[in-house]
Amino acid sequence: MSDGPGENELWTVAEAATYWGVTESRARAILAKRGIKRVSGYPADRIQAVELRQGARTDLHEGTAVVEGSTQSPTITRLTQPAEKSASI
């Protein structure tokens, strides 16, 4: 792998993953989503042209508001309530 993309230079999935700082599996997904086809490697200039935008889930933090009346409201409410103790027989 070189510092700059060479004309017709091809990279492996491992090199793309290292360049982006992701796993090889994630690199394959990025390449497929961007329509970068494999030809005994991936075009280095196309890999280096990809700008990764990483969003964050907002539903995993405490204090996340649940909109009353939404279809998810009853499920989220059940999941956040303490479990009921069952009576022993």
C-alpha positions in Angstrom: 0.0 0.0 0.0 1.4 3.4 -0.9 0.7 6.9 0.5 -1.1 8.1 -2.6 -3.2 6.3 -5.1 -1.4 5.2 -8.2 -3.1 4.9 -11.6 -4.6 1.4 -11.8 -3.2 0.5 -8.3 -5.3 -2.3 -6.7 -5.7 -2.9 -3.0 -6.9 -5.9 -1.1 -9.8 -5.8 1.3 -7.3 -5.8 4.2 -5.5 -2.7 2.8 -8.9 -0.9 2.4 -9.9 -1.9 6.0 -6.5 -0.6 7.3 -6.8 2.6 5.4 -10.3 3.3 6.8 -9.6 1.9 10.2 -12.5 -0.7 10.1 -12.7 -4.5 10.0 -12.4 -6.4 6.7 -16.1 -7.3 6.9 -17.1 -3.6 7.3 -14.7 -2.7 4.4 -16.4 -5.3 2.1 -19.8 -3.7 3.0 -18.5 -0.2 2.3 -17.1 -1.3 -1.1 -20.3 -3.1 -2.1 -22.5 -0.1 -1.0 -20.3 2.3 -3.0 -20.4 0.0 -6.1 -16.7 -0.5 -6.1 -16.2 -3.7 -8.0 -13.4 -6.2 -7.2 -10.9 -6.9 -10.1 -8.2 -8.9 -8.4 -8.2 -6.1 -5.8 -10.0 -2.8 -5.5 -9.0 0.5 -7.1 -6.9 2.5 -4.6 -8.1 5.8 -5.9 -11.8 4.8 -5.5 -11.1 3.6 -1.9 -9.3 6.8 -1.0 -12.2 8.9 -2.5 -14.7 7.4 0.0 -15.7 9.7 2.9 -17.0 7.7 5.8 -19.8 9.3 7.7 -20.6 7.6 11.0 -23.9 8.3 12.7 -24.7 7.3 16.3 -27.8 5.5 17.5 -29.8 7.7 19.7 -32.1 5.1 21.2 -29.5 3.4 23.4 -29.0 6.2 26.0 -30.8 6.7 29.3 -33.2 9.5 29.1 -34.1 9.0 25.5 -37.6 10.3 25.0 -40.3 7.9 23.9 -43.1 9.6 22.0 -46.4 8.7 23.6 -48.8 7.1 21.1 -46.0 5.8 18.9 -46.1 2.2 17.8 -42.9 1.6 19.8 -44.1 3.2 23.0 -45.8 0.2 24.6 -42.8 -2.1 23.9 -40.2 0.4 25.2 -42.3 1.1 28.3 -42.5 -2.7 29.0 -38.8 -3.1 28.5 -37.9 -0.2 30.8 -40.2 -1.2 33.7 -38.8 -3.5 36.5 -39.8 -7.1 36.0 -42.8 -8.2 38.0 -42.1 -10.9 40.6 -44.2 -14.1 39.9 -46.0 -15.6 42.9 -44.6 -18.9 44.0 -47.1 -21.8 44.2 
